[in-house]
Amino acid sequence: QVQLVESGGGLVQTGGSLRLSCAASGGTFSRYAMGWFRQAPGKEREFVAAISGSGFGLTYANSVKGRFTISRESAKNTVYLQMNSLKPEDSAVYYCAARIDENNSVYRTANEYPYWGQGTQVTSSS
């Protein structure tokens, strides 16, 4: 069973950048597809970005495409979310998720992921 710990959240001015990290332990990192989701107060959890176990498969929500970049570093068992040009509507708790990667695939739905981190708060404000 894999454990996930997010870090890197905080308060940033609109237009600024943050990089979130998600450290994984307890499993063979390359076997897991990873995803980032977010949840704002009063809203449902929504997909942000996902990456396959190999790192070659990538997918993004339309709302973040061109501004956010997901990547993974096998040597550190860590997945990253680089967030640029942040907007107030990006403010949310961001969660990292993991699942076994069956076919070098990317997964966009929360219920496809059995493993979750505790979340990290991101606030973008002017």
DRENTI-796929 format. One record per atom (N, C-alpha, C): residue in one letter; atom name; z, y, x. Coordinates in Angstrom, 2 decimals, padded with zeros to 5 digits. Layout:
residues N
r resn:A&name:CA&Z:Z&Y:Y&X:X
...
***
This chain:
residues 126
r resn:Q&name:N&Z:000.00&Y:-001.19&X:000.84
r resn:Q&name:CA&Z:000.00&Y:000.00&X:000.00
r resn:Q&name:C&Z:000.00&Y:001.24&X:000.88
r resn:V&name:N&Z:-000.82&Y:002.20&X:000.55
r resn:V&name:CA&Z:-000.96&Y:003.39&X:001.37
r resn:V&name:C&Z:-000.06&Y:004.50&X:000.83
r resn:Q&name:N&Z:000.53&Y:005.27&X:001.73
r resn:Q&name:CA&Z:001.33&Y:006.45&X:001.37
r resn:Q&name:C&Z:000.57&Y:007.69&X:001.84
r resn:L&name:N&Z:000.65&Y:008.75&X:001.03
r resn:L&name:CA&Z:-000.10&Y:009.98&X:001.30
r resn:L&name:C&Z:000.84&Y:011.18&X:001.30
r resn:V&name:N&Z:000.68&Y:012.04&X:002.29
r resn:V&name:CA&Z:001.50&Y:013.25&X:002.38
r resn:V&name:C&Z:000.58&Y:014.44&X:002.63
r resn:E&name:N&Z:000.56&Y:015.39&X:001.68
r resn:E&name:CA&Z:-000.26&Y:016.60&X:001.81
r resn:E&name:C&Z:000.52&Y:017.70&X:002.51
r resn:S&name:N&Z:-000.21&Y:018.59&X:003.15
r resn:S&name:CA&Z:000.38&Y:019.79&X:003.75
r resn:S&name:C&Z:-000.70&Y:020.86&X:003.85
r resn:G&name:N&Z:-000.26&Y:022.09&X:004.14
r resn:G&name:CA&Z:-001.21&Y:023.16&X:004.37
r resn:G&name:C&Z:-001.37&Y:024.15&X:003.24
r resn:G&name:N&Z:-000.71&Y:023.91&X:002.13
r resn:G&name:CA&Z:-000.81&Y:024.86&X:001.02
r resn:G&name:C&Z:-000.07&Y:026.15&X:001.32
r resn:G&name:N&Z:-000.26&Y:027.14&X:000.44
r resn:G&name:CA&Z:000.43&Y:028.40&X:000.63
r resn:G&name:C&Z:-000.20&Y:029.50&X:-000.20
r resn:L&name:N&Z:000.21&Y:030.73&X:000.11
r resn:L&name:CA&Z:-000.30&Y:031.92&X:-000.58
r resn:L&name:C&Z:-001.33&Y:032.59&X:000.31
r resn:V&name:N&Z:-002.48&Y:032.89&X:-000.26
r resn:V&name:CA&Z:-003.56&Y:033.51&X:000.51
r resn:V&name:C&Z:-004.22&Y:034.57&X:-000.36
r resn:Q&name:N&Z:-004.72&Y:035.60&X:000.29
r resn:Q&name:CA&Z:-005.43&Y:036.65&X:-000.45
r resn:Q&name:C&Z:-006.77&Y:036.14&X:-000.95
r resn:T&name:N&Z:-007.20&Y:036.66&X:-002.06
r resn:T&name:CA&Z:-008.53&Y:036.33&X:-002.58
r resn:T&name:C&Z:-009.57&Y:036.59&X:-001.49
r resn:G&name:N&Z:-010.44&Y:035.60&X:-001.31
r resn:G&name:CA&Z:-011.45&Y:035.68&X:-000.26
r resn:G&name:C&Z:-011.05&Y:035.03&X:001.04
r resn:G&name:N&Z:-009.80&Y:034.65&X:001.13
r resn:G&name:CA&Z:-009.28&Y:034.03&X:002.35
r resn:G&name:C&Z:-009.54&Y:032.54&X:002.41
r resn:S&name:N&Z:-008.96&Y:031.89&X:003.42
r resn:S&name:CA&Z:-009.18&Y:030.47&X:003.67
r resn:S&name:C&Z:-007.87&Y:029.74&X:003.89
r resn:L&name:N&Z:-007.90&Y:028.46&X:003.57
r resn:L&name:CA&Z:-006.80&Y:027.54&X:003.85
r resn:L&name:C&Z:-007.40&Y:026.19&X:004.19
r resn:R&name:N&Z:-006.67&Y:025.41&X:004.99
r resn:R&name:CA&Z:-007.07&Y:024.03&X:005.23
r resn:R&name:C&Z:-005.92&Y:023.12&X:004.83
r resn:L&name:N&Z:-006.19&Y:022.25&X:003.87
r resn:L&name:CA&Z:-005.21&Y:021.26&X:003.46
r resn:L&name:C&Z:-005.40&Y:019.98&X:004.28
r resn:S&name:N&Z:-004.29&Y:019.31&X:004.55
r resn:S&name:CA&Z:-004.32&Y:018.03&X:005.24
r resn:S&name:C&Z:-003.63&Y:016.98&X:004.39
r resn:C&name:N&Z:-004.10&Y:015.75&X:004.52
r resn:C&name:CA&Z:-003.47&Y:014.62&X:003.83
r resn:C&name:C&Z:-003.36&Y:013.48&X:004.83
r resn:A&name:N&Z:-002.15&Y:013.18&X:005.24
r resn:A&name:CA&Z:-001.90&Y:012.11&X:006.21
r resn:A&name:C&Z:-001.63&Y:010.81&X:005.47
r resn:A&name:N&Z:-002.36&Y:009.77&X:005.86
r resn:A&name:CA&Z:-002.22&Y:008.46&X:005.22
r resn:A&name:C&Z:-001.52&Y:007.48&X:006.15
r resn:S&name:N&Z:-000.72&Y:006.61&X:005.57
r resn:S&name:CA&Z:-000.06&Y:005.57&X:006.34
r resn:S&name:C&Z:000.08&Y:004.32&X:005.47
r resn:G&name:N&Z:000.24&Y:003.18&X:006.13
r resn:G&name:CA&Z:000.48&Y:001.95&X:005.40
r resn:G&name:C&Z:-000.75&Y:001.13&X:005.10
r resn:G&name:N&Z:-001.92&Y:001.57&X:005.56
r resn:G&name:CA&Z:-003.13&Y:000.81&X:005.31
r resn:G&name:C&Z:-004.16&Y:001.10&X:006.37
r resn:T&name:N&Z:-005.27&Y:000.36&X:006.34
r resn:T&name:CA&Z:-006.37&Y:000.62&X:007.28
r resn:T&name:C&Z:-007.19&Y:001.77&X:006.72
r resn:F&name:N&Z:-007.10&Y:002.91&X:007.38
r resn:F&name:CA&Z:-007.61&Y:004.17&X:006.84
r resn:F&name:C&Z:-009.08&Y:004.08&X:006.46
r resn:S&name:N&Z:-009.89&Y:003.43&X:007.27
r resn:S&name:CA&Z:-011.34&Y:003.40&X:007.03
r resn:S&name:C&Z:-011.70&Y:002.58&X:005.79
r resn:R&name:N&Z:-010.77&Y:001.78&X:005.28
r resn:R&name:CA&Z:-011.04&Y:001.00&X:004.07
r resn:R&name:C&Z:-010.90&Y:001.83&X:002.79
r resn:Y&name:N&Z:-010.36&Y:003.04&X:002.93
r resn:Y&name:CA&Z:-010.03&Y:003.82&X:001.75
r resn:Y&name:C&Z:-010.98&Y:005.00&X:001.55
r resn:A&name:N&Z:-011.51&Y:005.10&X:000.34
r resn:A&name:CA&Z:-012.16&Y:006.32&X:-000.09
r resn:A&name:C&Z:-011.07&Y:007.31&X:-000.49
r resn:M&name:N&Z:-011.31&Y:008.58&X:-000.22
r resn:M&name:CA&Z:-010.29&Y:009.60&X:-000.45
r resn:M&name:C&Z:-010.83&Y:010.69&X:-001.37
r resn:G&name:N&Z:-009.92&Y:011.30&X:-002.09
r resn:G&name:CA&Z:-010.32&Y:012.39&X:-002.97
r resn:G&name:C&Z:-009.26&Y:013.48&X:-003.02
r resn:W&name:N&Z:-009.72&Y:014.66&X:-003.38
r resn:W&name:CA&Z:-008.83&Y:015.80&X:-003.65
r resn:W&name:C&Z:-009.00&Y:016.19&X:-005.11
r resn:F&name:N&Z:-007.87&Y:016.41&X:-005.77
r resn:F&name:CA&Z:-007.84&Y:016.88&X:-007.14
r resn:F&name:C&Z:-006.89&Y:018.07&X:-007.20
r resn:R&name:N&Z:-006.96&Y:018.82&X:-008.29
r resn:R&name:CA&Z:-006.05&Y:019.95&X:-008.47
r resn:R&name:C&Z:-005.64&Y:020.06&X:-009.92
r resn:Q&name:N&Z:-004.48&Y:020.67&X:-010.12
r resn:Q&name:CA&Z:-003.98&Y:020.87&X:-011.48
r resn:Q&name:C&Z:-003.28&Y:022.22&X:-011.56
r resn:A&name:N&Z:-003.80&Y:023.07&X:-012.43
r resn:A&name:CA&Z:-003.20&Y:024.37&X:-012.69
r resn:A&name:C&Z:-002.27&Y:024.24&X:-013.89
r resn:P&name:N&Z:-001.30&Y:025.16&X:-014.03
r resn:P&name:CA&Z:-000.36&Y:025.09&X:-015.15
r resn:P&name:C&Z:-001.08&Y:025.09&X:-016.49
r resn:G&name:N&Z:-000.72&Y:024.15&X:-017.36
r resn:G&name:CA&Z:-001.30&Y:024.08&X:-018.68
r resn:G&name:C&Z:-002.69&Y:023.47&X:-018.74
r resn:K&name:N&Z:-003.19&Y:023.00&X:-017.60
r resn:K&name:CA&Z:-004.54&Y:022.42&X:-017.56
r resn:K&name:C&Z:-004.47&Y:020.97&X:-017.09
r resn:E&name:N&Z:-005.54&Y:020.24&X:-017.38
r resn:E&name:CA&Z:-005.63&Y:018.87&X:-016.92
r resn:E&name:C&Z:-005.97&Y:018.82&X:-015.42
r resn:R&name:N&Z:-005.61&Y:017.69&X:-014.81
r resn:R&name:CA&Z:-005.98&Y:017.50&X:-013.42
r resn:R&name:C&Z:-007.50&Y:017.40&X:-013.31
r resn:E&name:N&Z:-008.08&Y:018.10&X:-012.33
r resn:E&name:CA&Z:-009.53&Y:018.10&X:-012.20
r resn:E&name:C&Z:-009.97&Y:017.70&X:-010.80
r resn:F&name:N&Z:-011.12&Y:017.09&X:-010.74
r resn:F&name:CA&Z:-011.71&Y:016.67&X:-009.47
r resn:F&name:C&Z:-012.15&Y:017.86&X:-008.64
r resn:V&name:N&Z:-011.94&Y:017.77&X:-007.33
r resn:V&name:CA&Z:-012.37&Y:018.81&X:-006.41
r resn:V&name:C&Z:-013.43&Y:018.28&X:-005.43
r resn:A&name:N&Z:-013.08&Y:017.22&X:-004.69
r resn:A&name:CA&Z:-014.00&Y:016.69&X:-003.68
r resn:A&name:C&Z:-013.59&Y:015.26&X:-003.35
r resn:A&name:N&Z:-014.56&Y:014.48&X:-002.84
r resn:A&name:CA&Z:-014.28&Y:013.11&X:-002.45
r resn:A&name:C&Z:-015.13&Y:012.71&X:-001.26
r resn:I&name:N&Z:-014.63&Y:011.73&X:-000.51
r resn:I&name:CA&Z:-015.33&Y:011.26&X:000.68
r resn:I&name:C&Z:-015.18&Y:009.74&X:000.75
r resn:S&name:N&Z:-016.24&Y:009.07&X:001.17
r resn:S&name:CA&Z:-016.21&Y:007.62&X:001.27
r resn:S&name:C&Z:-015.42&Y:007.18&X:002.50
r resn:G&name:N&Z:-015.16&Y:005.88&X:002.58
r resn:G&name:CA&Z:-014.41&Y:005.33&X:003.70
r resn:G&name:C&Z:-015.09&Y:005.58&X:005.04
r resn:S&name:N&Z:-016.41&Y:005.54&X:005.06
r resn:S&name:CA&Z:-017.17&Y:005.78&X:006.29
r resn:S&name:C&Z:-017.25&Y:007.25&X:006.65
r resn:G&name:N&Z:-017.04&Y:008.10&X:005.65
r resn:G&name:CA&Z:-017.17&Y:009.54&X:005.87
r resn:G&name:C&Z:-018.56&Y:010.07&X:005.59
r resn:F&name:N&Z:-019.51&Y:009.16&X:005.34
r resn:F&name:CA&Z:-020.88&Y:009.60&X:005.13
r resn:F&name:C&Z:-021.16&Y:010.02&X:003.68
r resn:G&name:N&Z:-020.39&Y:009.47&X:002.75
r resn:G&name:CA&Z:-020.56&Y:009.85&X:001.35
r resn:G&name:C&Z:-019.66&Y:011.01&X:001.01
r resn:L&name:N&Z:-020.24&Y:012.07&X:000.42
r resn:L&name:CA&Z:-019.48&Y:013.28&X:000.06
r resn:L&name:C&Z:-019.91&Y:013.71&X:-001.33
r resn:T&name:N&Z:-018.98&Y:014.27&X:-002.08
r resn:T&name:CA&Z:-019.32&Y:014.86&X:-003.37
r resn:T&name:C&Z:-018.31&Y:015.94&X:-003.70
r resn:Y&name:N&Z:-018.77&Y:016.97&X:-004.42
r resn:Y&name:CA&Z:-017.94&Y:018.12&X:-004.75
r resn:Y&name:C&Z:-018.08&Y:018.49&X:-006.22
r resn:A&name:N&Z:-017.04&Y:019.09&X:-006.75
r resn:A&name:CA&Z:-017.14&Y:019.73&X:-008.05
r resn:A&name:C&Z:-018.04&Y:020.95&X:-007.92
r resn:N&name:N&Z:-018.78&Y:021.25&X:-008.97
r resn:N&name:CA&Z:-019.68&Y:022.41&X:-008.91
r resn:N&name:C&Z:-018.93&Y:023.71&X:-008.62
r resn:S&name:N&Z:-017.71&Y:023.79&X:-009.09
r resn:S&name:CA&Z:-016.94&Y:025.03&X:-008.95
r resn:S&name:C&Z:-016.55&Y:025.33&X:-007.50
r resn:V&name:N&Z:-016.61&Y:024.33&X:-006.62
r resn:V&name:CA&Z:-016.19&Y:024.55&X:-005.22
r resn:V&name:C&Z:-017.34&Y:024.32&X:-004.24
r resn:K&name:N&Z:-018.46&Y:023.84&X:-004.73
r resn:K&name:CA&Z:-019.59&Y:023.53&X:-003.84
r resn:K&name:C&Z:-020.01&Y:024.78&X:-003.08
r resn:G&name:N&Z:-020.18&Y:024.62&X:-001.76
r resn:G&name:CA&Z:-020.56&Y:025.74&X:-000.92
r resn:G&name:C&Z:-019.38&Y:026.53&X:-000.37
r resn:R&name:N&Z:-018.19&Y:026.29&X:-000.92
r resn:R&name:CA&Z:-016.99&Y:027.00&X:-000.45
r resn:R&name:C&Z:-015.99&Y:026.05&X:000.19
r resn:F&name:N&Z:-015.89&Y:024.82&X:-000.32
r resn:F&name:CA&Z:-014.93&Y:023.84&X:000.17
r resn:F&name:C&Z:-015.67&Y:022.74&X:000.93
r resn:T&name:N&Z:-014.99&Y:022.19&X:001.94
r resn:T&name:CA&Z:-015.55&Y:021.08&X:002.71
r resn:T&name:C&Z:-014.48&Y:020.00&X:002.90
r resn:I&name:N&Z:-014.82&Y:018.78&X:002.53
r resn:I&name:CA&Z:-013.92&Y:017.65&X:002.75
r resn:I&name:C&Z:-014.38&Y:016.90&X:004.00
r resn:S&name:N&Z:-013.41&Y:016.43&X:004.78
r resn:S&name:CA&Z:-013.73&Y:015.67&X:005.98
r resn:S&name:C&Z:-012.58&Y:014.72&X:006.26
r resn:R&name:N&Z:-012.81&Y:013.78&X:007.16
r resn:R&name:CA&Z:-011.75&Y:012.84&X:007.53
r resn:R&name:C&Z:-011.79&Y:012.59&X:009.03
r resn:E&name:N&Z:-010.62&Y:012.32&X:009.58
r resn:E&name:CA&Z:-010.48&Y:012.07&X:011.01
r resn:E&name:C&Z:-009.75&Y:010.74&X:011.18
r resn:S&name:N&Z:-010.47&Y:009.73&X:011.58
r resn:S&name:CA&Z:-009.90&Y:008.38&X:011.65
r resn:S&name:C&Z:-008.79&Y:008.27&X:012.68
r resn:A&name:N&Z:-008.93&Y:008.98&X:013.79
r resn:A&name:CA&Z:-007.93&Y:008.89&X:014.85
r resn:A&name:C&Z:-006.55&Y:009.37&X:014.39
r resn:K&name:N&Z:-006.56&Y:010.24&X:013.37
r resn:K&name:CA&Z:-005.30&Y:010.79&X:012.86
r resn:K&name:C&Z:-004.96&Y:010.28&X:011.46
r resn:N&name:N&Z:-005.79&Y:009.38&X:010.92
r resn:N&name:CA&Z:-005.57&Y:008.87&X:009.55
r resn:N&name:C&Z:-005.36&Y:010.02&X:008.57
r resn:T&name:N&Z:-006.22&Y:011.01&X:008.68
r resn:T&name:CA&Z:-006.04&Y:012.24&X:007.91
r resn:T&name:C&Z:-007.35&Y:012.67&X:007.26
r resn:V&name:N&Z:-007.25&Y:013.15&X:006.05
r resn:V&name:CA&Z:-008.38&Y:013.77&X:005.36
r resn:V&name:C&Z:-008.05&Y:015.24&X:005.16
r resn:Y&name:N&Z:-009.07&Y:016.08&X:005.28
r resn:Y&name:CA&Z:-008.89&Y:017.53&X:005.21
r resn:Y&name:C&Z:-009.68&Y:018.11&X:004.04
r resn:L&name:N&Z:-009.22&Y:019.26&X:003.58
r resn:L&name:CA&Z:-010.00&Y:020.06&X:002.63
r resn:L&name:C&Z:-009.99&Y:021.49&X:003.15
r resn:Q&name:N&Z:-011.10&Y:021.91&X:003.71
r resn:Q&name:CA&Z:-011.25&Y:023.29&X:004.16
r resn:Q&name:C&Z:-011.70&Y:024.13&X:002.99
r resn:M&name:N&Z:-010.94&Y:025.15&X:002.65
r resn:M&name:CA&Z:-011.21&Y:025.98&X:001.48
r resn:M&name:C&Z:-011.48&Y:027.40&X:001.96
r resn:N&name:N&Z:-012.69&Y:027.87&X:001.72
r resn:N&name:CA&Z:-013.08&Y:029.24&X:002.09
r resn:N&name:C&Z:-013.39&Y:030.04&X:000.83
r resn:S&name:N&Z:-013.42&Y:031.35&X:000.99
r resn:S&name:CA&Z:-013.75&Y:032.26&X:-000.12
r resn:S&name:C&Z:-012.92&Y:031.93&X:-001.36
r resn:L&name:N&Z:-011.64&Y:031.81&X:-001.18
r resn:L&name:CA&Z:-010.76&Y:031.41&X:-002.28
r resn:L&name:C&Z:-010.74&Y:032.45&X:-003.38
r resn:K&name:N&Z:-010.66&Y:031.95&X:-004.60
r resn:K&name:CA&Z:-010.63&Y:032.79&X:-005.79
r resn:K&name:C&Z:-009.31&Y:032.55&X:-006.53
r resn:P&name:N&Z:-008.91&Y:033.48&X:-007.38
r resn:P&name:CA&Z:-007.67&Y:033.26&X:-008.15
r resn:P&name:C&Z:-007.72&Y:031.96&X:-008.96
r resn:E&name:N&Z:-008.89&Y:031.61&X:-009.46
r resn:E&name:CA&Z:-009.00&Y:030.39&X:-010.26
r resn:E&name:C&Z:-008.89&Y:029.11&X:-009.44
r resn:D&name:N&Z:-008.83&Y:029.22&X:-008.13
r resn:D&name:CA&Z:-008.57&Y:028.05&X:-007.28
r resn:D&name:C&Z:-007.08&Y:027.75&X:-007.18
r resn:S&name:N&Z:-006.24&Y:028.63&X:-007.69
r resn:S&name:CA&Z:-004.79&Y:028.44&X:-007.61
r resn:S&name:C&Z:-004.39&Y:027.22&X:-008.43
r resn:A&name:N&Z:-003.65&Y:026.32&X:-007.80
r resn:A&name:CA&Z:-003.25&Y:025.06&X:-008.45
r resn:A&name:C&Z:-002.41&Y:024.26&X:-007.47
r resn:V&name:N&Z:-001.85&Y:023.17&X:-007.97
r resn:V&name:CA&Z:-001.28&Y:022.15&X:-007.09
r resn:V&name:C&Z:-002.42&Y:021.21&X:-006.71
r resn:Y&name:N&Z:-002.61&Y:021.01&X:-005.43
r resn:Y&name:CA&Z:-003.67&Y:020.15&X:-004.93
r resn:Y&name:C&Z:-003.10&Y:018.79&X:-004.52
r resn:Y&name:N&Z:-003.75&Y:017.74&X:-005.00
r resn:Y&name:CA&Z:-003.31&Y:016.38&X:-004.74
r resn:Y&name:C&Z:-004.37&Y:015.60&X:-003.96
r resn:C&name:N&Z:-003.89&Y:014.81&X:-003.04
r resn:C&name:CA&Z:-004.72&Y:013.87&X:-002.31
r resn:C&name:C&Z:-004.59&Y:012.50&X:-002.97
r resn:A&name:N&Z:-005.69&Y:011.75&X:-003.02
r resn:A&name:CA&Z:-005.68&Y:010.43&X:-003.64
r resn:A&name:C&Z:-006.48&Y:009.44&X:-002.80
r resn:A&name:N&Z:-006.15&Y:008.16&X:-002.93
r resn:A&name:CA&Z:-006.84&Y:007.12&X:-002.15
r resn:A&name:C&Z:-007.08&Y:005.88&X:-003.01
r resn:R&name:N&Z:-008.16&Y:005.17&X:-002.68
r resn:R&name:CA&Z:-008.45&Y:003.88&X:-003.29
r resn:R&name:C&Z:-009.27&Y:003.05&X:-002.31
r resn:I&name:N&Z:-009.29&Y:001.79&X:-002.47
r resn:I&name:CA&Z:-010.13&Y:000.93&X:-001.64
r resn:I&name:C&Z:-011.59&Y:001.30&X:-001.89
r resn:D&name:N&Z:-012.33&Y:001.46&X:-000.81
r resn:D&name:CA&Z:-013.75&Y:001.80&X:-000.90
r resn:D&name:C&Z:-014.55&Y:000.50&X:-000.96
r resn:E&name:N&Z:-015.10&Y:000.16&X:-002.11
r resn:E&name:CA&Z:-015.73&Y:-001.13&X:-002.31
r resn:E&name:C&Z:-017.17&Y:-001.17&X:-001.81
r resn:N&name:N&Z:-017.88&Y:-000.05&X:-001.90
r resn:N&name:CA&Z:-019.31&Y:-000.05&X:-001.55
r resn:N&name:C&Z:-019.73&Y:001.23&X:-000.86
r resn:N&name:N&Z:-018.87&Y:001.74&X:000.04
r resn:N&name:CA&Z:-019.15&Y:003.02&X:000.70
r resn:N&name:C&Z:-019.49&Y:004.07&X:-000.35
r resn:S&name:N&Z:-018.63&Y:004.14&X:-001.36
r resn:S&name:CA&Z:-018.88&Y:005.01&X:-002.50
r resn:S&name:C&Z:-017.94&Y:006.20&X:-002.51
r resn:V&name:N&Z:-018.25&Y:007.13&X:-003.37
r resn:V&name:CA&Z:-017.36&Y:008.26&X:-003.66
r resn:V&name:C&Z:-016.95&Y:008.15&X:-005.12
r resn:Y&name:N&Z:-015.73&Y:008.59&X:-005.41
r resn:Y&name:CA&Z:-015.14&Y:008.41&X:-006.72
r resn:Y&name:C&Z:-014.65&Y:009.76&X:-007.23
r resn:R&name:N&Z:-015.05&Y:010.13&X:-008.45
r resn:R&name:CA&Z:-014.81&Y:011.48&X:-008.98
r resn:R&name:C&Z:-013.78&Y:011.52&X:-010.10
r resn:T&name:N&Z:-013.28&Y:010.37&X:-010.50
r resn:T&name:CA&Z:-012.38&Y:010.32&X:-011.66
r resn:T&name:C&Z:-010.97&Y:009.96&X:-011.22
r resn:A&name:N&Z:-009.99&Y:010.70&X:-011.72
r resn:A&name:CA&Z:-008.60&Y:010.50&X:-011.30
r resn:A&name:C&Z:-008.12&Y:009.08&X:-011.53
r resn:N&name:N&Z:-008.50&Y:008.47&X:-012.64
r resn:N&name:CA&Z:-007.97&Y:007.14&X:-012.94
r resn:N&name:C&Z:-008.58&Y:006.04&X:-012.08
r resn:E&name:N&Z:-009.52&Y:006.40&X:-011.20
r resn:E&name:CA&Z:-010.05&Y:005.43&X:-010.25
r resn:E&name:C&Z:-009.17&Y:005.30&X:-009.01
r resn:Y&name:N&Z:-008.21&Y:006.20&X:-008.87
r resn:Y&name:CA&Z:-007.36&Y:006.24&X:-007.68
r resn:Y&name:C&Z:-005.95&Y:005.74&X:-008.00
r resn:P&name:N&Z:-005.50&Y:004.69&X:-007.36
r resn:P&name:CA&Z:-004.13&Y:004.22&X:-007.61
r resn:P&name:C&Z:-003.05&Y:004.88&X:-006.75
r resn:Y&name:N&Z:-003.46&Y:005.53&X:-005.66
r resn:Y&name:CA&Z:-002.49&Y:006.09&X:-004.72
r resn:Y&name:C&Z:-002.63&Y:007.60&X:-004.68
r resn:W&name:N&Z:-001.47&Y:008.28&X:-004.77
r resn:W&name:CA&Z:-001.45&Y:009.74&X:-004.84
r resn:W&name:C&Z:-000.36&Y:010.31&X:-003.94
r resn:G&name:N&Z:-000.62&Y:011.51&X:-003.42
r resn:G&name:CA&Z:000.40&Y:012.25&X:-002.72
r resn:G&name:C&Z:001.23&Y:013.07&X:-003.69
r resn:Q&name:N&Z:002.17&Y:013.83&X:-003.15
r resn:Q&name:CA&Z:003.11&Y:014.59&X:-003.99
r resn:Q&name:C&Z:002.56&Y:015.95&X:-004.39
r resn:G&name:N&Z:001.50&Y:016.39&X:-003.73
r resn:G&name:CA&Z:000.87&Y:017.67&X:-004.06
r resn:G&name:C&Z:001.35&Y:018.81&X:-003.19
r resn:T&name:N&Z:000.49&Y:019.81&X:-003.05
r resn:T&name:CA&Z:000.82&Y:021.02&X:-002.31
r resn:T&name:C&Z:000.27&Y:022.21&X:-003.07
r resn:Q&name:N&Z:001.07&Y:023.27&X:-003.18
r resn:Q&name:CA&Z:000.69&Y:024.43&X:-003.99
r resn:Q&name:C&Z:-000.23&Y:025.35&X:-003.20
r resn:V&name:N&Z:-001.31&Y:025.76&X:-003.86
r resn:V&name:CA&Z:-002.23&Y:026.77&X:-003.32
r resn:V&name:C&Z:-002.29&Y:027.92&X:-004.31
r resn:T&name:N&Z:-002.04&Y:029.12&X:-003.80
r resn:T&name:CA&Z:-002.10&Y:030.31&X:-004.65
r resn:T&name:C&Z:-002.99&Y:031.35&X:-003.99
r resn:S&name:N&Z:-004.01&Y:031.77&X:-004.72
r resn:S&name:CA&Z:-004.92&Y:032.81&X:-004.24
r resn:S&name:C&Z:-004.74&Y:034.03&X:-005.12
r resn:S&name:N&Z:-004.34&Y:035.13&X:-004.50
r resn:S&name:CA&Z:-004.03&Y:036.32&X:-005.28
r resn:S&name:C&Z:-004.45&Y:037.57&X:-004.54
r resn:S&name:N&Z:-004.84&Y:038.57&X:-005.30
r resn:S&name:CA&Z:-005.17&Y:039.86&X:-004.68
r resn:S&name:C&Z:-003.93&Y:040.71&X:-004.54
***
